[in-house]
Amino acid sequence: MNSTSSAIKIKNVWKVFGNTSKEALNAIQNNKISKTEALEKYNSVIGVSDVSFDVKQGEIFCVMGLSGSGKSTLVRHINRLLEPTSGKILINEQDVMTLDRESLQELRNKKIGMVFQNFALMPHRSVVDNIAMPLEIRGISKNDRLDAANKILDVVELQGWGNKFAHELSGGMQQRVGLARALAADPEFLLMDEPFSALDPLIRRQLQSEFIKLSKQMKKTTVFITHDLDEAVRVGHRIAIMRDGKVIQIGTPEEIVVNPADEYVADFVKGISRLKVVQAKSIMQTTEEYEKQNGKLWDDPESVQENDLLSRLIEKSKTKNKPLVVKDLKGQIVGVITQADLLKAVIEGSDGE
């Protein structure tokens, strides 16, 4: 993932639903009226409230919150399926709000793929024809689009199913077809709105794993909407948590679990095990600190990577009753983790802290 360049920028985006949305927004911003007052005085509903964030090139950015938090409304602004009441949306530095109808159509057809919770497959078309649809809309010749669709079938592991119809496939397979259709046009961006939430837990977990693997290969910049924190932690590089149309906190899964911004986020994350998110670099002490207390590092130490998770560190430390040394990506020793450090990391995440 390129950590420097932002592929998508959302700047102070508001969405107020209602015929007097502009007046309502003016009153919200200048007179600080509440959500209830906006509804009573202007018959307007605040869907998204002053949201700003950047999504980096190649990043999976999860937006999560409960039903009604504004997450699905927000994602539909990125390709202007919904028009914001105010604010800016930039894709590769281009202001999406300035695009005319033709340019907007081109952005949707060529640069952005969408995957919804509802698979929305055409029942009268075969799997391969469903996948080839975006290319057909672009006017690509039949042979070329079927070639591309068949290649994507392999990527989502549906070889041999190309001539079947949607109703002959299980829910998990139908969602793979939905994902394949979004990928067929080789878009730069993926917008995924609760893509796996209609599936049973086992299939859902399997598709999450495949999507993570696929993302590493294809490096698509992805905005992934979910109401499930386990899914967000598993899939996302960073997570934005929304409530009542506002973004409450943005951070890596580890940052959000270890340092929740408020009680609402703390409630959200308390079911997530720190074993899944806390990394070696967050709990290690420096070699200087260790050697001051314990003397020089021993020969042939057991080593771990700086981004190894707590679960792996515990596994490694069980084999030898010695501290672990932590190495960075270049193989340099950057710190030490003792059994006491591991115990503290686990205990700090328990309800009894």
PyMOL commands that set and color helices and strands:
alter all, ss='L'
color gray80, all
select helices_A, chain A and resi 21-31+35-42+71-78+96-98+101-111+127-137+142-155+166-168+171-184+201-218+229-235+253-258+263-269+274-276+280-283+287-294+310-319+339-347
alter helices_A, ss='H'
color red, helices_A
select strands_A, chain A and resi 6-17+45-56+60-64+86-91+94-95+112-116+189-193+221-226+238-243+246-251+303-305+324-327+333-337
alter strands_A, ss='S'
color yellow, strands_A
deselect
rebuild
show_as cartoon
